[in-house]
Amino acid sequence: MTISVESLLGIVVAALDEGKGRDVKIIDLRGKTTIAEFFVIASGTSDRHVRSLAGNVEASAKAHALQPFGLEGEDAGEWVVVDLGDVVVHVMKPPVREFYQLEKLWAETFPVAA
């Protein structure tokens, strides 16, 4: 089954909203890099919340017949990455997000959409 990147973004954002993800940001990378078309970044309030949010994204993708390419960081729960191909989801605890500042890193070159 083929799904548009916009539909995939909708699935991801809905899963994060359902899990009460905080400060969800979408970074548009189209035409700028081959890594992905979008990064979605969200914060969780604890290790458990971060893992739960990533699990929601993974489960929602699978419910739409989409198998994630990878899931990294679940053991620690500080920063979990869900690779959905065109959309890569980063779920982090606020101190980790502040330290790495992915939005700032990518926004210096590419616009950040919310």
DRENTORKOL-3810 file (N, C-alpha, C; in nm, 4 decimals):
REM DRENTORKOL-3810
@n.u->0.0845; n.v->-0.1182; n.w->0.0000; ca.u->0.0000; ca.v->0.0000; ca.w->0.0000; c.u->0.0888; c.v->0.1242; c.w->0.0000
@n.u->0.0580; n.v->0.2160; n.w->-0.0881; ca.u->0.1326; ca.v->0.3410; ca.w->-0.0951; c.u->0.0514; c.v->0.4504; c.w->-0.0272
@n.u->0.1211; n.v->0.5316; n.w->0.0500; ca.u->0.0552; ca.v->0.6397; ca.w->0.1220; c.u->0.1338; c.v->0.7680; c.w->0.0967
@n.u->0.0640; n.v->0.8788; n.w->0.0842; ca.u->0.1332; ca.v->1.0058; ca.w->0.0607; c.u->0.2061; c.v->1.0492; c.w->0.1877
@n.u->0.3087; n.v->1.1287; n.w->0.1691; ca.u->0.3848; ca.v->1.1782; ca.w->0.2841; c.u->0.2959; c.v->1.2662; c.w->0.3729
@n.u->0.2020; n.v->1.3374; n.w->0.3120; ca.u->0.1105; ca.v->1.4206; ca.w->0.3908; c.u->0.0209; c.v->1.3341; c.w->0.4792
@n.u->-0.0260; n.v->1.2212; n.w->0.4250; ca.u->-0.1069; ca.v->1.1288; ca.w->0.5042; c.u->-0.0246; c.v->1.0678; c.w->0.6167
@n.u->0.0997; n.v->1.0329; n.w->0.5869; ca.u->0.1888; ca.v->0.9776; ca.w->0.6883; c.u->0.2131; c.v->1.0789; c.w->0.7997
@n.u->0.2346; n.v->1.2036; n.w->0.7634; ca.u->0.2492; ca.v->1.3095; ca.w->0.8652; c.u->0.1246; c.v->1.3184; c.w->0.9520
@n.u->0.0084; n.v->1.3101; n.w->0.8914; ca.u->-0.1167; ca.v->1.3145; ca.w->0.9669; c.u->-0.1270; c.v->1.2007; c.w->1.0669
@n.u->-0.0860; n.v->1.0805; n.w->1.0246; ca.u->-0.0874; ca.v->0.9645; ca.w->1.1129; c.u->0.0069; c.v->0.9863; c.w->1.2304
@n.u->0.1258; n.v->1.0359; n.w->1.2021; ca.u->0.2267; ca.v->1.0593; ca.w->1.3067; c.u->0.1793; c.v->1.1644; c.w->1.4058
@n.u->0.1336; n.v->1.2776; n.w->1.3554; ca.u->0.0898; ca.v->1.3865; ca.w->1.4436; c.u->-0.0302; c.v->1.3432; c.w->1.5277
@n.u->-0.1238; n.v->1.2693; n.w->1.4681; ca.u->-0.2395; ca.v->1.2200; ca.w->1.5435; c.u->-0.1951; c.v->1.1261; c.w->1.6552
@n.u->-0.0990; n.v->1.0385; n.w->1.6266; ca.u->-0.0492; ca.v->0.9451; ca.w->1.7283; c.u->0.0187; c.v->1.0203; c.w->1.8421
@n.u->0.0947; n.v->1.1231; n.w->1.8088; ca.u->0.1614; ca.v->1.2027; ca.w->1.9122; c.u->0.0598; c.v->1.2827; c.w->1.9935
@n.u->-0.0404; n.v->1.3383; n.w->1.9266; ca.u->-0.1462; ca.v->1.4126; ca.w->1.9966; c.u->-0.2246; c.v->1.3202; c.w->2.0895
@n.u->-0.2564; n.v->1.2021; n.w->2.0407; ca.u->-0.3316; ca.v->1.1056; ca.w->2.1214; c.u->-0.2553; c.v->1.0685; c.w->2.2487
@n.u->-0.1232; n.v->1.0604; n.w->2.2374; ca.u->-0.0399; ca.v->1.0264; ca.w->2.3525; c.u->0.0017; c.v->1.1462; c.w->2.4355
@n.u->-0.0545; n.v->1.2609; n.w->2.4027; ca.u->-0.0252; ca.v->1.3857; ca.w->2.4734; c.u->0.1215; c.v->1.4285; c.w->2.4617
@n.u->0.1753; n.v->1.4120; n.w->2.3395; ca.u->0.3096; ca.v->1.4612; ca.w->2.3099; c.u->0.3111; c.v->1.6130; c.w->2.3198
@n.u->0.4225; n.v->1.6647; n.w->2.3631; ca.u->0.4335; ca.v->1.8094; ca.w->2.3830; c.u->0.5227; c.v->1.8735; c.w->2.2776
@n.u->0.4902; n.v->1.9985; n.w->2.2461; ca.u->0.5725; ca.v->2.0824; ca.w->2.1578; c.u->0.6093; c.v->2.0092; c.w->2.0282
@n.u->0.5085; n.v->1.9593; n.w->1.9583; ca.u->0.5308; ca.v->1.8861; ca.w->1.8338; c.u->0.5675; c.v->1.9844; c.w->1.7232
@n.u->0.6786; n.v->1.9573; n.w->1.6567; ca.u->0.7256; ca.v->2.0413; ca.w->1.5461; c.u->0.7512; c.v->1.9547; c.w->1.4243
@n.u->0.7229; n.v->2.0100; n.w->1.3076; ca.u->0.7486; ca.v->1.9428; ca.w->1.1812; c.u->0.8530; c.v->2.0243; c.w->1.1061
@n.u->0.9599; n.v->1.9571; n.w->1.0652; ca.u->1.0654; ca.v->2.0230; ca.w->0.9880; c.u->1.0602; c.v->1.9684; c.w->0.8458
@n.u->1.0382; n.v->2.0572; n.w->0.7518; ca.u->1.0266; ca.v->2.0216; ca.w->0.6101; c.u->1.1670; c.v->2.0126; c.w->0.5496
@n.u->1.2053; n.v->1.8940; n.w->0.5079; ca.u->1.3373; ca.v->1.8713; ca.w->0.4494; c.u->1.3304; c.v->1.8433; c.w->0.2989
@n.u->1.2119; n.v->1.8527; n.w->0.2407; ca.u->1.1953; ca.v->1.8170; ca.w->0.0993; c.u->1.2907; c.v->1.8957; c.w->0.0105
@n.u->1.3597; n.v->1.8222; n.w->-0.0741; ca.u->1.4512; ca.v->1.8839; ca.w->-0.1685; c.u->1.5804; c.v->1.9336; c.w->-0.1054
@n.u->1.5984; n.v->1.9132; n.w->0.0236; ca.u->1.7162; ca.v->1.9653; ca.w->0.0940; c.u->1.8157; c.v->1.8569; c.w->0.1324
@n.u->1.7657; n.v->1.7334; n.w->0.1504; ca.u->1.8499; ca.v->1.6228; ca.w->0.1938; c.u->1.7855; c.v->1.4915; c.w->0.1522
@n.u->1.8640; n.v->1.3859; n.w->0.1510; ca.u->1.8100; ca.v->1.2544; ca.w->0.1173; c.u->1.7763; c.v->1.1738; c.w->0.2424
@n.u->1.7985; n.v->1.2304; n.w->0.3604; ca.u->1.7712; ca.v->1.1611; ca.w->0.4863; c.u->1.6226; c.v->1.1270; c.w->0.4967
@n.u->1.5389; n.v->1.2257; n.w->0.4737; ca.u->1.3938; ca.v->1.2109; ca.w->0.4852; c.u->1.3306; c.v->1.3349; c.w->0.4242
@n.u->1.1992; n.v->1.3309; n.w->0.4095; ca.u->1.1288; ca.v->1.4496; ca.w->0.3627; c.u->1.0876; c.v->1.5381; c.w->0.4794
@n.u->1.0624; n.v->1.4754; n.w->0.5943; ca.u->1.0237; ca.v->1.5506; ca.w->0.7143; c.u->1.0843; c.v->1.4878; c.w->0.8382
@n.u->1.1192; n.v->1.5718; n.w->0.9329; ca.u->1.1446; ca.v->1.5300; ca.w->1.0705; c.u->1.0245; c.v->1.5764; c.w->1.1506
@n.u->0.9783; n.v->1.4935; n.w->1.2417; ca.u->0.8781; ca.v->1.5345; ca.w->1.3392; c.u->0.9455; c.v->1.5201; c.w->1.4744
@n.u->0.9432; n.v->1.6273; n.w->1.5532; ca.u->1.0079; ca.v->1.6277; ca.w->1.6841; c.u->0.9021; c.v->1.6550; c.w->1.7896
@n.u->0.9045; n.v->1.5760; n.w->1.8969; ca.u->0.8085; ca.v->1.5926; ca.w->2.0062; c.u->0.8782; c.v->1.5641; c.w->2.1382
@n.u->0.8217; n.v->1.6169; n.w->2.2449; ca.u->0.8743; ca.v->1.5925; ca.w->2.3783; c.u->0.7789; c.v->1.5067; c.w->2.4585
@n.u->0.8386; n.v->1.4233; n.w->2.5440; ca.u->0.7649; ca.v->1.3458; ca.w->2.6418; c.u->0.8111; c.v->1.3891; c.w->2.7796
@n.u->0.7291; n.v->1.3684; n.w->2.8801; ca.u->0.7578; ca.v->1.4198; ca.w->3.0138; c.u->0.8488; c.v->1.3295; c.w->3.0965
@n.u->0.8656; n.v->1.2033; n.w->3.0543; ca.u->0.9471; ca.v->1.1073; ca.w->3.1288; c.u->0.9956; c.v->1.0005; c.w->3.0317
@n.u->1.0868; n.v->0.9140; n.w->3.0782; ca.u->1.1333; ca.v->0.8032; ca.w->2.9941; c.u->1.0141; c.v->0.7205; c.w->2.9458
@n.u->0.9256; n.v->0.6921; n.w->3.0386; ca.u->0.8077; ca.v->0.6102; ca.w->3.0066; c.u->0.7190; c.v->0.6790; c.w->2.9031
@n.u->0.6986; n.v->0.8097; n.w->2.9178; ca.u->0.6152; ca.v->0.8851; ca.w->2.8233; c.u->0.6803; c.v->0.8884; c.w->2.6851
@n.u->0.8123; n.v->0.9076; n.w->2.6802; ca.u->0.8838; ca.v->0.9086; ca.w->2.5523; c.u->0.8656; c.v->0.7738; c.w->2.4825
@n.u->0.8857; n.v->0.6655; n.w->2.5553; ca.u->0.8683; ca.v->0.5314; ca.w->2.4965; c.u->0.7240; c.v->0.5093; c.w->2.4512
@n.u->0.6298; n.v->0.5550; n.w->2.5309; ca.u->0.4884; ca.v->0.5398; ca.w->2.4973; c.u->0.4525; c.v->0.6162; c.w->2.3694
@n.u->0.5015; n.v->0.7387; n.w->2.3575; ca.u->0.4746; ca.v->0.8177; ca.w->2.2370; c.u->0.5316; c.v->0.7499; c.w->2.1129
@n.u->0.6550; n.v->0.7027; n.w->2.1229; ca.u->0.7167; ca.v->0.6328; ca.w->2.0094; c.u->0.6373; c.v->0.5059; c.w->1.9773
@n.u->0.5925; n.v->0.4358; n.w->2.0800; ca.u->0.5103; ca.v->0.3163; ca.w->2.0602; c.u->0.3783; c.v->0.3483; c.w->1.9922
@n.u->0.3185; n.v->0.4622; n.w->2.0284; ca.u->0.1941; ca.v->0.5055; ca.w->1.9621; c.u->0.2171; c.v->0.5303; c.w->1.8140
@n.u->0.3290; n.v->0.5958; n.w->1.7822; ca.u->0.3611; ca.v->0.6229; ca.w->1.6414; c.u->0.3803; c.v->0.4914; c.w->1.5665
@n.u->0.4567; n.v->0.4003; n.w->1.6263; ca.u->0.4814; ca.v->0.2708; ca.w->1.5630; c.u->0.3502; c.v->0.1942; c.w->1.5424
@n.u->0.2660; n.v->0.1877; n.w->1.6451; ca.u->0.1387; ca.v->0.1155; ca.w->1.6359; c.u->0.0460; c.v->0.1786; c.w->1.5315
@n.u->0.0420; n.v->0.3109; n.w->1.5262; ca.u->-0.0431; ca.v->0.3782; ca.w->1.4275; c.u->0.0051; c.v->0.3503; c.w->1.2859
@n.u->0.1366; n.v->0.3508; n.w->1.2668; ca.u->0.1913; ca.v->0.3196; ca.w->1.1343; c.u->0.1521; c.v->0.1774; c.w->1.0943
@n.u->0.1710; n.v->0.0831; n.w->1.1865; ca.u->0.1373; ca.v->-0.0564; ca.w->1.1573; c.u->-0.0118; c.v->-0.0741; c.w->1.1309
@n.u->-0.0965; n.v->0.0019; n.w->1.2008; ca.u->-0.2409; ca.v->-0.0047; ca.w->1.1784; c.u->-0.2785; c.v->0.0410; c.w->1.0378
@n.u->-0.1895; n.v->0.1183; n.w->0.9756; ca.u->-0.2110; ca.v->0.1640; ca.w->0.8380; c.u->-0.1250; c.v->0.0837; c.w->0.7405
@n.u->-0.0848; n.v->-0.0369; n.w->0.7827; ca.u->-0.0058; ca.v->-0.1292; ca.w->0.7005; c.u->0.1308; c.v->-0.0733; c.w->0.6627
@n.u->0.1880; n.v->0.0081; n.w->0.7508; ca.u->0.3214; ca.v->0.0644; ca.w->0.7287; c.u->0.4166; c.v->0.0072; c.w->0.8329
@n.u->0.5218; n.v->-0.0541; n.w->0.7884; ca.u->0.6200; ca.v->-0.1116; ca.w->0.8795; c.u->0.7351; c.v->-0.0128; c.w->0.8966
@n.u->0.7618; n.v->0.0339; n.w->1.0185; ca.u->0.8764; ca.v->0.1233; ca.w->1.0406; c.u->1.0067; c.v->0.0556; c.w->0.9983
@n.u->1.0999; n.v->0.1350; n.w->0.9433; ca.u->1.2303; ca.v->0.0837; ca.w->0.9040; c.u->1.3185; c.v->0.0604; c.w->1.0253
@n.u->1.2926; n.v->0.1359; n.w->1.1318; ca.u->1.3734; ca.v->0.1191; ca.w->1.2511; c.u->1.3146; c.v->0.1928; c.w->1.3694
@n.u->1.3518; n.v->0.1449; n.w->1.4875; ca.u->1.3111; ca.v->0.2063; ca.w->1.6137; c.u->1.4339; c.v->0.2004; c.w->1.7034
@n.u->1.4866; n.v->0.3157; n.w->1.7396; ca.u->1.6101; ca.v->0.3223; ca.w->1.8173; c.u->1.5909; c.v->0.4024; c.w->1.9445
@n.u->1.6557; n.v->0.3600; n.w->2.0517; ca.u->1.6567; ca.v->0.4352; ca.w->2.1758; c.u->1.5523; c.v->0.3964; c.w->2.2769
@n.u->1.4756; n.v->0.2927; n.w->2.2480; ca.u->1.3682; ca.v->0.2520; ca.w->2.3383; c.u->1.4179; c.v->0.2110; c.w->2.4759
@n.u->1.5345; n.v->0.1479; n.w->2.4809; ca.u->1.5859; ca.v->0.0991; ca.w->2.6096; c.u->1.6066; c.v->0.2129; c.w->2.7085
@n.u->1.6720; n.v->0.3186; n.w->2.6650; ca.u->1.7010; ca.v->0.4309; ca.w->2.7550; c.u->1.5786; c.v->0.5203; c.w->2.7747
@n.u->1.5036; n.v->0.5460; n.w->2.6684; ca.u->1.3837; ca.v->0.6284; ca.w->2.6797; c.u->1.4097; c.v->0.7775; c.w->2.6870
@n.u->1.5330; n.v->0.8186; n.w->2.6669; ca.u->1.5656; ca.v->0.9619; ca.w->2.6677; c.u->1.5340; c.v->1.0247; c.w->2.5317
@n.u->1.5625; n.v->0.9479; n.w->2.4259; ca.u->1.5442; ca.v->0.9936; ca.w->2.2887; c.u->1.5143; c.v->0.8692; c.w->2.2058
@n.u->1.3934; n.v->0.8608; n.w->2.1527; ca.u->1.3557; ca.v->0.7467; ca.w->2.0699; c.u->1.3295; c.v->0.7977; c.w->1.9285
@n.u->1.3868; n.v->0.7277; n.w->1.8312; ca.u->1.3704; ca.v->0.7634; ca.w->1.6903; c.u->1.2896; c.v->0.6533; c.w->1.6221
@n.u->1.1839; n.v->0.6954; n.w->1.5508; ca.u->1.1035; ca.v->0.6037; ca.w->1.4712; c.u->1.1242; c.v->0.6430; c.w->1.3253
@n.u->1.1865; n.v->0.5535; n.w->1.2486; ca.u->1.2161; ca.v->0.5802; ca.w->1.1081; c.u->1.1045; c.v->0.5225; c.w->1.0222
@n.u->1.0272; n.v->0.6117; n.w->0.9630; ca.u->0.9175; ca.v->0.5712; ca.w->0.8746; c.u->0.9504; c.v->0.6013; c.w->0.7285
@n.u->1.0790; n.v->0.6142; n.w->0.6991; ca.u->1.1210; ca.v->0.6421; ca.w->0.5623; c.u->1.1181; c.v->0.7906; c.w->0.5330
@n.u->1.0113; n.v->0.8360; n.w->0.4691; ca.u->0.9992; ca.v->0.9781; ca.w->0.4350; c.u->0.9813; c.v->1.0668; c.w->0.5573
@n.u->0.9363; n.v->1.0080; n.w->0.6665; ca.u->0.9155; ca.v->1.0822; ca.w->0.7920; c.u->0.9949; c.v->1.0123; c.w->0.9024
@n.u->1.0824; n.v->1.0882; n.w->0.9676; ca.u->1.1588; ca.v->1.0358; ca.w->1.0808; c.u->1.1116; c.v->1.1110; c.w->1.2048
@n.u->1.0694; n.v->1.0349; n.w->1.3053; ca.u->1.0115; ca.v->1.0923; ca.w->1.4265; c.u->1.1137; c.v->1.0838; c.w->1.5400
@n.u->1.1383; n.v->1.1986; n.w->1.6041; ca.u->1.2281; ca.v->1.2069; ca.w->1.7194; c.u->1.1433; c.v->1.2439; c.w->1.8407
@n.u->1.1399; n.v->1.1556; n.w->1.9407; ca.u->1.0674; ca.v->1.1832; ca.w->2.0639; c.u->1.1711; c.v->1.1901; c.w->2.1756
@n.u->1.1751; n.v->1.3041; n.w->2.2464; ca.u->1.2804; ca.v->1.3263; ca.w->2.3446; c.u->1.2266; c.v->1.3831; c.w->2.4748
@n.u->1.3024; n.v->1.3599; n.w->2.5799; ca.u->1.2756; ca.v->1.4305; ca.w->2.7047; c.u->1.3239; c.v->1.5747; c.w->2.6856
@n.u->1.2592; n.v->1.6725; n.w->2.7491; ca.u->1.2954; ca.v->1.8128; ca.w->2.7284; c.u->1.4439; c.v->1.8459; c.w->2.7473
@n.u->1.5134; n.v->1.7949; n.w->2.8497; ca.u->1.6558; ca.v->1.8300; ca.w->2.8621; c.u->1.7400; c.v->1.7795; c.w->2.7445
@n.u->1.7056; n.v->1.6638; n.w->2.6919; ca.u->1.7774; ca.v->1.6084; ca.w->2.5768; c.u->1.7479; c.v->1.6925; c.w->2.4532
@n.u->1.6221; n.v->1.7288; n.w->2.4374; ca.u->1.5820; ca.v->1.8117; ca.w->2.3233; c.u->1.6515; c.v->1.9467; c.w->2.3282
@n.u->1.6592; n.v->2.0044; n.w->2.4455; ca.u->1.7263; ca.v->2.1344; ca.w->2.4623; c.u->1.8755; c.v->2.1216; c.w->2.4319
@n.u->1.9370; n.v->2.0137; n.w->2.4755; ca.u->2.0807; ca.v->1.9948; ca.w->2.4548; c.u->2.1145; c.v->1.9817; c.w->2.3065
@n.u->2.0392; n.v->1.8988; n.w->2.2332; ca.u->2.0709; ca.v->1.8725; ca.w->2.0924; c.u->2.0139; c.v->1.9771; c.w->1.9967
@n.u->1.9065; n.v->2.0432; n.w->2.0345; ca.u->1.8479; ca.v->2.1528; ca.w->1.9566; c.u->1.8354; c.v->2.1208; c.w->1.8075
@n.u->1.7715; n.v->2.0079; n.w->1.7774; ca.u->1.7552; ca.v->1.9693; ca.w->1.6371; c.u->1.6806; c.v->2.0748; c.w->1.5560
@n.u->1.5794; n.v->2.1365; n.w->1.6176; ca.u->1.5045; ca.v->2.2397; ca.w->1.5446; c.u->1.5967; c.v->2.3526; c.w->1.5018
@n.u->1.6816; n.v->2.3964; n.w->1.5926; ca.u->1.7741; ca.v->2.5064; ca.w->1.5613; c.u->1.8755; c.v->2.4623; c.w->1.4566
@n.u->1.9273; n.v->2.3419; n.w->1.4729; ca.u->2.0261; ca.v->2.2899; ca.w->1.3790; c.u->1.9706; c.v->2.2878; c.w->1.2369
@n.u->1.8501; n.v->2.2333; n.w->1.2217; ca.u->1.7912; ca.v->2.2230; ca.w->1.0887; c.u->1.7245; c.v->2.3522; c.w->1.0445
@n.u->1.6734; n.v->2.4317; n.w->1.1373; ca.u->1.6028; ca.v->2.5551; ca.w->1.1011; c.u->1.6985; c.v->2.6621; c.w->1.0508
@n.u->1.8258; n.v->2.6525; n.w->1.0862; ca.u->1.9206; ca.v->2.7509; ca.w->1.0365; c.u->1.9305; c.v->2.7444; c.w->0.8859
@n.u->1.9030; n.v->2.6262; n.w->0.8316; ca.u->1.9080; ca.v->2.6081; ca.w->0.6874; c.u->1.7694; c.v->2.5906; c.w->0.6273
@n.u->1.6826; n.v->2.5231; n.w->0.7027; ca.u->1.5513; ca.v->2.4878; ca.w->0.6497; c.u->1.4414; c.v->2.5449; c.w->0.7393
@n.u->1.3295; n.v->2.5869; n.w->0.6812; ca.u->1.2216; ca.v->2.6418; ca.w->0.7633; c.u->1.1556; c.v->2.5343; c.w->0.8503
@n.u->1.1150; n.v->2.5725; n.w->0.9699; ca.u->1.0441; ca.v->2.4833; ca.w->1.0614; c.u->0.8959; c.v->2.5160; c.w->1.0555
@n.u->0.8149; n.v->2.4129; n.w->1.0339; ca.u->0.6691; ca.v->2.4309; ca.w->1.0317; c.u->0.6116; c.v->2.3703; c.w->1.1578
@n.u->0.5019; n.v->2.4249; n.w->1.2056; ca.u->0.4374; ca.v->2.3681; ca.w->1.3261; c.u->0.3025; c.v->2.3141; c.w->1.2904
END
